[in-house]
Amino acid sequence: MTIHYLKKATKTPDTETATAQKVVSEMLANIEARGESAVREYSEKLDHWSGDILMTPAQIQSAIKDVPASVCRDIEFAAKQVYDFALAQRHSIQDFSTELHSGVIAGQKVLPVNVVGCYAPAGRYAHIASAYMTVATAKAAGVKHIIACSSPYRGGGIHPYVLYAFKAAGADTIMTLGGVQAIATMAYGLFTGKAADVVVGPGNKFVAEAKRTLFGKVGIDVFAGPSEVAVIADESADPAIVASDLVGQAEHGHESPAWLFTTSEALAKQVMALVPQLIDQLPPTAKDAAGSAWRDYGEVIVGSTREEIAAISDQYASEHLEVHTKDLDWWLANLTCYGSLFLGEETTVAFGDKASGPNHVLPTKGAARYSGGLSVHKFMKTLTWQKMSREASKEIGQVTARISRIEGMEGHARTADDRLAKYFPNERFDLGAPVEI
């Protein structure tokens, strides 16, 4: 492979992960042992919030009454886009039954989980989109009870726009909680008495570690890390648009990788010249985040052929992957590892982040090699069932008895023996040699 780096990252997304593990494990142990009192202490200490955690309908209404009508319309539009896409996903999964063998009927039922916890962070930015991305998708799945949490915003309660997004998308319960304590509260069912079956939503490295640690006790959406973007570009791409999209995603945070994979060294050099200029033009908060992200995590890789670029892209398995090339259909057919794919200059990641429809909660740190992002499927359980006639159990029973015995499982074998003896008392069968060990 004849690829080479024009810019190489000095850090990786895993660099800072270990620092969160000790803090999170101690917090989770404390919350599990002491419950709501520990949550209140963490909320006051970490978020300076001593107000009500569980919001009443009256408190919600009061907090959102001054949200401008134009903001309400935009949130409602975007939430409906997400809901409609998730509903289409839901309709793509069906119950079925099939006759596998004469008299052997098996099938599946697709059911939503009962309780879901949805988290929307509110640190550097108010993550309005994350509120409806998670809640609207759970709603489309048919989840019976949706709990939503977001941290106090700059000393107050939940940001009113985030709160409106939770409500518009269909949350049943809303709590003013952030960070590890929010994830633990939803997982353990504190304040609500309803333990979440699945907890979803983006967050910082402590939130990600809390979800990772609790996985197994609850389901989660993805093993999340800092947001990532990769752009595949050829000589036909507009370097200014490519640079803009790299910077636009780098503002997510100091540890957010931005990668360019290209067959054009000339384009790569143009983009590398433009990125620092665009970062300098950002407001202070975004400039600080994007500047650090590009300096420490940004990479530019040049390859000779599109096959080489596709291979390196699949190796990185980026969360967001844009393609700015002449032959979009080839890339759609050949790329296999990404969280979400954005084909063509007209389809920027920001559209997917905010309003186009497919979910923006996506796998990072290479997890797109084996997992997709948040979808209605994350809230659904595919449950199997079976039934059979007595006649069908004749053949199934014999095979089951023989396989059980060659495995050494005599108890299993005898459940088959007993049925065959009951249903067919006058017949003799080859049931294998009894286990004597």
ZIPECOR-V766323 format. One line per field, one symbol per residue. psi: psi as a letter, one per 40 degrees, with the letter a starting at -180 (. if undefined). burial: 1 if it has 24 or more other ideal C-beta (glycine too) atoms within 12 Angstrom, else 0. Layout:
psi=???
burial=???
This chain:
psi=hfiihdhhieiieededddddddddddddddddebdddddddddddefheaidhhidddddddedehiddddddddddddddddddddddeehiiiiihdihehhiaihhiiidhhhhhhigcdihgdddddddddddddefhdhhhhiiiihfeaahhdddddddddefidhhigiiaddddddddefiddehhidhhiiiaadddddddddehddiiicihiaiiiiihhiaeeihddddddddddddedidehihihhiehddddddddddddddddeiidddddddddddddeiihhhididddddddddddfidhhihgidgdddddddhehidihhhidegiddddddedciiehiiifeeedeiaahidddeihhhiiiiiidddeddddddddddddeeegddddddddddddddgdeiiiheihihe.
burial=00100110100010011001001100110111000101110110011010001110000100110010000000110111111011001100100000000001000001011111111111111111111111111111111011111111100011111111111111111111111111111111111101111111111111111111110011111111111111111100111011111111111111111111111110110111011001100000010011111111111111100100111111111111111110010010011011111111101111111111111111111111001111111111000000000001111111111101100000001001101100100000101100000
